[in-house]
Amino acid sequence: MADDDDAAAKRRRRRSTGTDGISVLPEHLQHEVFSRVGDVKALFKLAVTCRGWLRRFTDRAFLRELCPGSQGSGSGHRARLLGVVVQDKWFNSGNKAMVQARMTTMAAPPPQQRASSSALAPVFLPALGSPLGPAGRALTSFVGGGDDDGTFDYAEPLAARRGIVLLWLAPRTPEEMEDRHLFGVCNPVTGYRHVLPPLECSRRLVGCRLVGYAIITAADDSSVNGRPARWTFSQLLVITQDGDLTRGEVDSAYLHSYSAATRRWSAPTRCLDRCVFSLVGARSAVVHRGAAHWLCVDDGHRTWRRRPGGGRGDGDDHQLYRLSVEVATARVSLKRLPVRVGGKQLLCVNGDGRLAVASVYPLHVTVWTQPPGGAGDDDDDDDDTTPAVAAVWPRTSFRIAPQQHHNDRWCNFNHGSLLALFRGSGVFILDLDTKVMEKVFILDLDNKGKRYVTCVPYEMDLVEFFTLQLGGIRERLGTTTIPGTESP
């Protein structure tokens, strides 16, 4: 009996210490405690310790207070810029010494691989106040338990979406040196890592130049019914093309689809005709309403128009098209958009969740927005590449601070905002509703001693992340309580 009393007392003491002590605090003090953790991984681990914390960390109101950077007007995905993924090491396949060192490293036992490769992997640089920590770290320190086998050496970040980073990998064997694309994906928050089998390309068949890609998650598949799916890596869509652009030789473009479930690439499908259409804008697709979208131009009908106040190249007037690939079926469609634009064309999603086309000039931005239910809407599934489509997209223009027009890169960032990377100036977010451009401070990004080959913004909607990732766990556990585990 005495032993039973001692055991019960120990259980009571355990429940009254540690994280259980936080549960008795008022909600505003809990926010204060959790906001000082500074590590989203630690919060995620805490959330799964008991049903009480699981319930708290799937409460959207609680999460919005905890993650204020994810709040905003409008609906849909509300991203927060957590930092950037950079690489300052370039793999030169023509450098025999570098190739020899790479092959030797990959053939070495794991301990030697780890010792020689930590400085060659991409680096994550956090934004000010990022929940992924205050200092830059090698990307390999986030994934695979910190175990680096050399696969990510010289890896080039291509894109990031909803916490998942897409990487182009350097060849690991002599067989991978020719006519193959190597990709890997990882999630620094969850530690997930997935190395894809090589995508083999024949120059005589499907082309080898990488021109487009789309990161697809389980939540993007509109064919999934019932509960919302999690943001786990599901598919990778890749578009390749052959030809010499400097000589005006452009071949057909081909779509390749990879399934994480089967670990296989699909047979290539031709998606753009030779010498007629070409992709423009960001290579990374805008994934919206169950489809991946890219912008295209009709190369046979380009015109030159001098625009008032435009600089060199701003008069290049394009007839735009939207290339779409359905996530569930990989069906390809090409639609003519009722806009003609110059500047830097960019496909994006506005604050109301509708597709829009932004054209960025040195002194102003023009935005065309898809009308709800109008011609050319997402619900219209028929291909249309003729001039008959005449629905007018509302157009707005506003001035911005003078830009370094030939030294920047723009991309769709969030519902209602664009992100710009300026070499030597930093990262800026432009809100299309308020017309305000704000700089995001990234630790060590402006380091004069570094010359980054690539720089990819890393964003995540932390509210949606916790809700989707933890919601499934909560449902599997059910609503019954376990004695002693129901705090807070």
Buried (B, 14 or more C-beta within 10 A) or exposed (E): EEEEEEEEEEEEEEBEEEBBEBBEEEEEEBBEEBBEEBBBBEBBEBBBBBBBBBBBBBBEEBBBBBBEBBEBEBEBBBBBBBBBBBBBBEBEEEEEEBBEBBBEBBEBEEEEBBEBBBEBBBBBBBBEEBBBBEEBBBBBBBBBEEEBBBBBBBBBBBBBBBBBBBBBBBBBEEEBBEBBBBBBBBBBBBEBBBBBEBBBBEEEEBBBBBBBBBBBBBBBBEEBEEEEBBBBBBBBBBBBBBBEEEEEEBBBBBBBBBBBEEEEBBEBBEBBEBBBBBBBBBBBBBBBBBBBBBBBBBBEEEEEEEBEEBEEEBBBBBBBBBBBBBBEEBEBBBBBBBBBBBBBBBBBBBBBBBBBBBBBBBBBBBBBBBBEEBBBBBEBEEEBBEEEBEBEBEEEEEEBEEBEBEEBBBBBBBBBBBBBBBBEBBBBBBBBBEEEBEEBEBBBBEEEEEEBBBBBBBBBBBBBBBBBBBBBBBEEEEEEEEEEBBBB
